[in-house]
Amino acid sequence: MSRVKETALGKGCQGIYGPEGCSSELSILFSPRLAMNKSKIIIGLSVAGTLTVVFGIILVFVGPIIIDDQIVKNLVIDPKNDMSYTMWKDVPVPFFMSVYFFNVLNPTEVLAGEKPMVQQKGPYVYRKQIQKQNITFHPNNTVSYLEYRKYFFEPGMSAGNESDVVTIPNMLVLGAAVMMEDMPYAVRMVVSAMFKNFKEGAFLTKSVGELMWGYDSKLVDFLNQWFPGMLPSTGKFGLFSEFNNSNTGLFTIHTGKDDIGLIHKVDSWNGMTKLTNWKTPQCNMINGTAGQMWPPFMTKQSTLPFYSPDACRSLELVYQREGIMAGIPLYRYVAPKTMFANGSDYAPNEGFCPCRQSGLLNVSSCRSNSPVFISHPHFYNADPVLLDYVLGLHPTEEEHGLFIDIHPMTGVPLNVSIRLQLNLYMKSVSGIGETGKISEVVMPIIWFEESGYIDGDILTTFHTNLVLWPLVMEYMQYCFIGLGLATILAALLLFHSGTAFSKTDLPVTTQIEELRCEKTTVPKANGNPSPNERTPLLQNRGH
């Protein structure tokens, strides 16, 4: 017999319910109102759980759209976007230029025809300050600006001082000699006499500061006076004299207001939509951005095209691998081997010729026809034969390969290292005695690295807005789904337990209904009922 039966009948209802004691107690235990309340709870839990799951599923699809929409709003070049506009305008990320000189150890032997032997000296580090000025917005959702750059020497980050002395080829003498190779012999003799008159030789030994930012030269003064425009600068002659306190030209780029896929892409440079110094339309194209930011929502198939005024052409980096910086996911992009390949090895580069070995870019067409070439440092990724002509070069990807680490969702660079080398093509030219018996060689002069990375408060803000909040939203989606499923499961368990309870106690209820038909006797106030006063069922239990 069940516990309910023992409770209701085994104690004779304790005589507290009156003549209908047992039936009154049972009516309370099995009230229809209790069952109704239980049904309402089950229905409520089921509805709440279903709605929560639906909301979570909606977030799965709508959440990324909301995040992408916020990214687009924050990236558009607009003065109303305070943080992003200020970062674009003033570039608060610290940039540094590290310069390495190839100090020639055997200049006398080189003049006699031997291989040059060089020793790398540096780095000499300069902090680069960038600021955009003359910012003008146009009705076609583009903006024009001039970007000015200044360099400040950082002794604490450098391996030496600007007073350090190095020996490098004299680009004025050796460059001019190659440029005049096809001119009449008499003209070459006159030029050689001019070099002797101004005491200019094949090699220079000067301080780092002079070579970087310019030195006094009577030859330079003479050429600027009688042959204006022949040299790239009108003042002192230095490798970076035209870079400091200068701008990179008038850029007009898309703001992304009408199409986020166009943001930062160059519309024109100095009023030109294409270049004129190369031989093919493809090589003269101005592609990509200005090299500071790219459109958002990048994939591994995306590339990083940009126009470089210093290289006089558009360049393009390709995806290499994934990575993480301070918890922020990134894609690393590097220079493909075809970037400076010659036309024989890579047909699309034919327009950049006349070419020499692969790995060299001839920039003479935009450098006053001077025989200057750009390459990766130490001829990394170049034709190995170039290493045979110069002693002391040791290329490695880690030290000499360029890369850009970029946040693919926003197109914002997190870590940048652009490494390039300046080379001079030199040889012996008859009629110009200063060239001696120099063997034909592409001679490295310097290589430099422009680097910068997001750090400090900017990195913290970037991580919070573009990593943590999207992550929180993603977790919220699954939390809502999990909570909803748990609520539905609780409702099912409650429903199942109620059904099982009803089925288990059905015989007891039936027996109780039978007992209600029996004669119920109220016990006396004192003492237990006599055997004759018990119901037949209880008498049977007593035996």
C-alpha positions in Angstrom: 0.0 0.0 0.0 1.3 3.4 -0.9 2.6 6.1 1.5 -0.4 8.3 0.7 -2.8 5.6 1.7 -1.0 5.1 5.0 -1.0 8.8 5.7 -4.7 9.3 5.0 -6.1 6.1 6.4 -3.5 4.4 8.7 -4.0 7.2 11.3 -7.8 7.4 10.9 -7.4 11.0 9.7 -6.7 11.8 13.4 -10.3 12.8 13.9 -9.7 16.5 12.9 -11.6 16.6 9.6 -15.0 15.7 10.9 -17.2 13.1 9.5 -15.9 13.6 6.0 -12.3 13.8 7.2 -10.6 11.5 4.8 -12.3 12.7 1.7 -11.6 16.3 2.7 -7.9 15.7 3.0 -7.7 13.9 -0.3 -9.4 16.7 -2.1 -6.6 19.0 -0.9 -3.8 16.6 -1.9 -5.2 16.1 -5.4 -6.6 19.6 -6.1 -7.2 20.4 -9.9 -5.9 23.9 -9.2 -2.4 22.4 -8.4 -2.3 20.6 -11.7 -3.4 23.8 -13.5 -0.6 25.8 -12.0 1.9 23.2 -12.9 0.7 23.3 -16.5 1.1 27.0 -16.6 4.7 26.7 -15.4 5.5 24.2 -18.0 4.0 26.3 -20.8 5.8 29.4 -19.5 9.2 27.7 -19.4 8.6 26.3 -22.9 7.7 29.7 -24.4 10.6 31.5 -22.6 13.1 28.9 -23.6 11.9 28.9 -27.3 12.1 32.7 -27.4 15.6 32.7 -25.9 16.8 30.2 -28.4 15.3 32.1 -31.3 16.9 35.3 -30.0 20.3 33.6 -29.8 19.9 32.2 -33.3 19.0 35.7 -34.6 22.1 37.1 -33.0 24.2 34.5 -34.8 23.2 36.0 -38.1 22.6 39.6 -37.1 25.6 40.0 -34.7 28.3 39.9 -37.5 26.2 42.4 -39.5 26.0 44.8 -36.6 29.8 44.5 -36.0 30.6 45.0 -39.7 28.3 48.0 -39.8 30.1 49.6 -36.8 33.5 48.9 -38.4 32.4 50.7 -41.6 31.0 53.7 -39.6 34.2 54.0 -37.6 36.6 53.6 -40.6 35.2 56.1 -43.0 37.5 59.1 -43.4 35.3 61.8 -41.8 36.1 64.5 -39.3 33.0 63.4 -37.3 34.9 60.1 -36.5 37.1 61.7 -34.0 39.5 58.8 -33.1 39.9 57.2 -36.6 40.1 60.6 -38.3 42.8 61.8 -35.9 44.8 58.6 -36.4 44.6 59.0 -40.1 45.5 62.7 -40.1 48.4 62.7 -37.6 49.4 59.1 -37.5 50.2 58.9 -33.8 51.9 55.5 -34.2 55.7 56.0 -33.8 57.6 55.3 -37.0 61.4 54.9 -37.2 63.8 54.8 -40.1 66.9 52.7 -39.5 69.7 53.3 -41.9 72.7 51.0 -42.6 75.7 52.1 -44.7 77.9 49.8 -46.7 81.3 51.0 -45.8 83.8 50.3 -48.6 86.9 48.7 -47.1 89.1 48.6 -50.3 88.4 51.7 -52.4 91.9 51.7 -53.9 91.6 48.0 -54.9 88.2 48.6 -56.4 89.7 51.3 -58.7 92.2 48.7 -59.8 89.5 46.3 -60.8 89.1 44.1 -57.7 85.8 43.1 -56.1 84.4 45.7 -53.6 84.5 44.5 -50.0 81.9 46.2 -47.8 81.2 46.3 -44.1 77.7 47.1 -42.8 77.6 50.0 -40.3 74.5 50.9 -38.4 71.8 51.2 -37.6 71.5 54.9 -37.5 67.9 55.4 -36.3 65.7 58.4 -37.0 62.2 59.0 -35.6 59.8 59.8 -38.4 57.1 62.3 -37.8 54.2 62.3 -40.3 51.4 64.9 -40.6 48.8 65.5 -43.3 48.2 69.1 -44.3 46.0 71.0 -46.8 43.3 68.4 -46.3 40.4 69.1 -48.7 37.2 67.0 -49.0 35.5 66.8 -52.4 31.9 66.2 -53.4 32.8 62.8 -55.1 33.7 61.3 -51.7 37.5 61.8 -52.1 39.9 63.8 -50.0 43.2 65.4 -51.0 46.2 66.1 -48.8 49.9 66.7 -48.6 51.8 64.5 -46.2 54.8 66.0 -44.6 57.6 64.1 -43.0 60.4 65.0 -40.6 63.2 63.0 -39.3 64.9 63.3 -35.8 68.0 61.4 -34.9 67.7 58.9 -32.0 71.2 58.4 -30.5 69.9 55.9 -27.8 68.5 53.6 -30.5 71.5 53.9 -32.8 74.7 51.8 -33.0 76.7 55.0 -33.5 76.5 58.7 -34.0 76.0 60.9 -37.0 79.6 62.0 -36.7 80.7 58.4 -37.6 82.7 58.4 -40.8 82.1 56.0 -43.7 83.4 55.5 -47.2 80.9 55.0 -50.1 81.0 55.5 -53.9 80.7 59.1 -55.1 77.3 59.0 -56.8 77.9 62.4 -58.5 81.1 61.2 -60.2 80.3 57.5 -60.9 76.7 58.1 -61.8 77.6 60.9 -64.2 80.3 58.8 -65.8 77.7 56.1 -66.7 75.2 58.7 -67.9 77.8 60.2 -70.2 79.2 56.9 -71.5 77.7 57.4 -75.0 78.6 61.0 -75.3 81.6 62.2 -77.5 85.0 61.4 -76.0 85.9 65.1 -75.9 82.9 65.8 -73.7 83.9 63.1 -71.4 87.4 64.5 -71.2 86.0 67.9 -70.3 83.8 66.4 -67.6 86.8 64.5 -66.1 88.8 67.7 -66.0 85.9 69.4 -64.2 85.9 66.6 -61.6 89.6 67.1 -61.1 89.2 70.9 -60.7 86.6 70.4 -58.0 88.7 67.6 -56.4 85.9 65.0 -56.7 87.0 61.4 -56.8 85.3 58.0 -57.2 84.8 57.5 -53.5 83.6 59.8 -50.6 84.7 59.6 -47.0 82.3 61.7 -44.9 80.2 61.6 -41.8 76.9 59.9 -41.6 75.1 63.2 -41.0 76.7 64.8 -44.1 75.9 61.8 -46.3 72.3 61.7 -45.0 71.3 65.3 -45.1 73.8 67.0 -47.4 77.3 68.4 -47.6 78.9 71.4 -49.2 80.2 70.7 -52.7 81.6 73.2 -55.2 80.7 70.7 -57.9 77.1 70.7 -56.8 77.0 74.5 -56.7 78.5 74.6 -60.2 76.0 72.2 -61.6 73.0 73.9 -60.0 74.2 77.2 -61.4 75.0 76.2 -65.0 72.8 73.1 -65.4 69.6 73.7 -63.3 67.4 70.6 -62.9 70.3 68.2 -63.5 70.4 67.3 -59.8 67.3 66.3 -57.7 68.0 69.0 -55.1 69.1 72.6 -55.4 70.9 72.8 -52.1 73.4 70.5 -50.5 73.7 67.0 -51.9 72.7 64.2 -49.6 71.1 60.8 -49.9 68.0 61.9 -48.0 68.2 65.7 -48.4 65.1 65.8 -50.4 63.1 63.7 -47.9 63.4 65.8 -44.7 60.8 68.5 -44.2 59.2 67.5 -47.5 56.0 66.0 -48.7 55.3 62.9 -50.8 53.1 64.7 -53.4 49.5 65.6 -53.6 47.4 62.4 -52.9 43.7 62.2 -53.6 42.1 59.1 -52.0 38.6 57.7 -51.5 37.0 58.3 -48.1 34.9 55.2 -48.3 31.7 57.1 -47.6 29.9 55.7 -50.7 31.8 52.4 -51.0 33.9 51.0 -48.1 35.7 48.8 -50.6 37.3 51.9 -52.1 38.5 53.5 -48.8 42.1 54.7 -48.9 42.5 53.8 -52.5 44.3 56.4 -54.6 42.2 58.4 -57.0 45.1 60.5 -58.3 48.6 61.5 -57.3 49.8 65.0 -58.2 46.7 65.3 -60.4 47.7 62.2 -62.4 45.6 59.0 -62.5 48.5 57.1 -64.2 52.3 57.6 -64.5 54.3 58.4 -67.6 57.8 57.2 -66.7 57.4 53.5 -67.6 56.9 51.7 -70.9 53.6 49.9 -70.6 50.1 51.0 -69.4 50.2 48.3 -66.8 53.4 49.5 -65.2 52.2 53.1 -65.3 49.0 52.3 -63.3 48.6 53.9 -59.9 47.1 51.0 -57.9 46.0 50.4 -54.4 46.2 52.8 -51.4 48.8 55.3 -50.3 50.5 52.6 -48.2 49.2 53.4 -44.7 45.8 51.6 -44.5 43.7 49.3 -46.7 40.0 48.5 -47.1 38.5 46.3 -44.4 37.2 42.7 -44.5 40.3 41.2 -46.1 40.7 37.5 -46.9 43.8 35.3 -47.4 43.2 35.8 -51.1 43.4 39.6 -50.8 46.6 41.4 -51.7 48.1 44.7 -50.4 48.6 47.0 -53.4 49.9 50.5 -52.8 51.6 53.4 -54.7 55.1 54.4 -53.5 56.3 57.8 -54.7 59.8 56.9 -53.5 59.9 53.8 -55.7 58.1 55.7 -58.5 55.6 52.8 -59.1 52.9 50.7 -57.6 53.9 47.7 -55.5 51.9 44.7 -54.2 52.3 42.4 -51.2 50.9 38.9 -50.9 49.5 36.9 -48.0 52.1 34.7 -46.2 50.6 33.5 -42.9 48.3 34.2 -39.9 49.6 35.5 -36.6 48.6 37.2 -33.4 49.9 40.4 -31.8 48.8 41.3 -28.2 45.7 39.0 -28.7 44.8 40.6 -32.0 44.6 38.3 -35.0 46.6 39.4 -38.0 47.6 38.5 -41.6 51.3 38.9 -42.6 51.9 40.1 -46.1 55.3 40.0 -47.8 56.9 40.9 -51.1 56.6 38.2 -53.8 59.8 37.2 -55.6 58.3 38.7 -58.7 58.2 42.3 -57.3 61.7 43.2 -58.6 62.1 40.4 -61.1 63.3 41.4 -64.6 61.2 41.1 -67.8 62.8 37.8 -68.7 61.8 36.1 -65.5 58.4 37.9 -65.2 56.9 39.3 -68.4 54.6 42.0 -66.7 57.7 43.7 -65.4 59.1 44.3 -69.0 57.7 47.8 -68.8 60.1 48.6 -66.0 63.2 47.8 -68.1 65.9 48.4 -69.2 66.6 45.7 -66.6 69.6 43.9 -65.2 69.5 40.8 -63.0 66.2 39.9 -61.3 65.9 41.5 -57.9 66.8 45.0 -59.2 64.3 47.8 -60.0 65.7 50.5 -62.4 64.5 53.8 -61.1 66.7 56.0 -63.3 63.6 57.2 -65.2 62.4 59.1 -62.1 65.8 59.9 -60.6 67.2 62.3 -63.2 68.4 59.3 -65.3 71.0 58.5 -62.7 71.9 54.7 -62.8 70.2 54.0 -59.5 68.5 50.7 -58.7 66.3 49.6 -55.8 66.4 46.1 -54.3 65.8 44.2 -51.1 68.7 44.6 -48.6 71.8 42.5 -49.2 70.1 41.5 -52.5 67.7 39.2 -50.7 65.4 37.4 -53.2 67.6 38.6 -56.1 69.7 36.7 -58.6 72.5 35.0 -56.7 75.1 36.3 -59.2 74.8 39.7 -57.6 76.3 38.4 -54.4 79.4 37.2 -56.4 80.3 40.8 -57.4 80.4 42.2 -53.9 82.0 40.7 -50.8 80.4 41.1 -47.3 76.7 40.5 -48.1 74.6 37.9 -46.2 70.9 38.1 -47.0 68.3 36.5 -44.8 64.5 36.7 -44.7 64.4 37.6 -41.0 66.7 40.6 -41.3 66.1 41.7 -44.9 62.6 40.7 -46.0 59.9 43.3 -45.8 56.4 42.6 -44.3 53.2 44.3 -43.1 51.1 42.7 -40.4 47.5 43.8 -40.9 44.2 43.3 -39.0 42.1 41.7 -41.7 38.7 42.9 -40.4 39.7 46.6 -40.4 42.6 46.9 -42.9 44.7 48.6 -40.2 48.4 47.7 -40.1 49.6 46.6 -36.7 53.3 46.1 -37.4 55.2 47.4 -40.4 58.7 46.8 -41.6 59.6 48.1 -45.1 63.2 47.4 -46.0 64.8 48.6 -49.3 68.3 49.0 -50.6 69.8 51.8 -52.7 72.3 50.6 -55.3 74.5 52.4 -57.9 75.5 50.8 -61.2 79.1 51.7 -61.8 81.8 50.8 -64.3 85.0 52.1 -65.9 84.2 54.7 -68.6 86.9 55.7 -71.0 87.8 59.4 -71.0 86.8 59.8 -67.4 89.9 58.9 -65.5 88.2 59.0 -62.1 86.5 55.7 -62.9 89.9 53.9 -63.2 89.5 50.2 -64.0 86.3 49.7 -61.9 84.7 46.4 -62.9 81.0 46.5 -63.9 79.0 46.1 -60.7 75.8 47.0 -59.0 77.1 48.5 -55.9 75.1 48.7 -52.6 75.2 52.1 -51.0 72.8 51.9 -48.1 69.7 50.1 -47.0 67.0 51.4 -44.8 64.1 50.1 -42.8 60.9 52.1 -42.1 59.1 50.4 -39.2 56.3 51.1 -36.8 53.8 49.3 -34.7 50.6 50.1 -32.7 51.3 50.2 -29.0 50.1 51.7 -25.7 46.7 53.3 -25.4 46.0 53.0 -29.1 46.6 49.2 -28.9 44.4 48.9 -25.8 41.5 50.8 -27.5 41.9 48.8 -30.7 41.9 45.5 -28.8 38.8 46.5 -26.7 36.7 47.8 -29.6 37.7 45.4 -32.3 38.5 42.2 -30.5 36.8 42.1 -27.0 33.4 43.5 -27.9 32.9 41.2 -31.0 34.0 38.3 -28.8 31.5 39.2 -26.1 28.8 39.4 -28.7 29.8 36.0 -30.1 29.6 34.4 -26.7 26.3 36.1 -25.9 24.8 34.4 -29.0 25.7 30.9 -27.7 24.8 31.8 -24.1 21.3 32.7 -25.2 21.0 29.5 -27.2 22.3 27.4 -24.3 20.1 29.1 -21.7 17.0 28.7 -24.0 17.7 25.0 -24.5 18.2 24.5 -20.8 14.9 26.2 -20.1 13.1 24.0 -22.6 14.7 20.9 -21.1 13.6 21.9 -17.6 10.0 22.2 -18.9 10.2 18.8 -20.5 11.5 17.2 -17.3 8.7 18.9 -15.3 6.1 17.7 -17.7 7.5 14.1 -17.7 7.6 14.0 -13.9 4.0 15.2 -13.6 2.8 12.5 -16.0 4.8 9.8 -14.2 3.3 10.9 -10.9 -0.3 10.6 -12.1 0.2 7.2 -13.6 1.9 5.8 -10.4 -0.8 7.0 -8.0 -3.9 6.1 -10.1 -4.6 2.8 -8.1 -4.3 4.6 -4.8 -6.8 7.2 -5.9 -9.1 4.4 -7.0 -8.8 2.7 -3.6 -9.5 6.0 -1.8 -12.6 6.6 -3.8 -13.7 3.1 -2.7 -13.0 4.0 0.9 -15.2 7.1 0.7 -18.1 4.7 0.2 -17.3 3.0 3.5 -18.7 4.2 6.8 -16.4 6.7 8.4 -16.3 6.6 12.2 -15.1 9.6 14.3 -12.7 8.4 17.0 -13.3 9.1 20.6 -11.7 12.1 22.3 -9.6 9.8 24.5 -8.0 6.6 23.7 -7.8 4.6 20.5 -10.9 3.2 18.7 -11.9 -0.3 19.6 -11.5 -3.0 17.1 -15.2 -3.0 16.5 -15.1 0.6 15.6 -12.4 0.2 12.9 -13.2 -0.2 9.3 -13.0 -3.7 7.9 -9.9 -2.8 5.9 -8.1 -1.6 9.0 -9.2 -4.7 11.0 -7.6 -6.9 8.4 -4.4 -4.9 8.8 -4.5 -5.4 12.5 -4.6 -9.2 12.2 
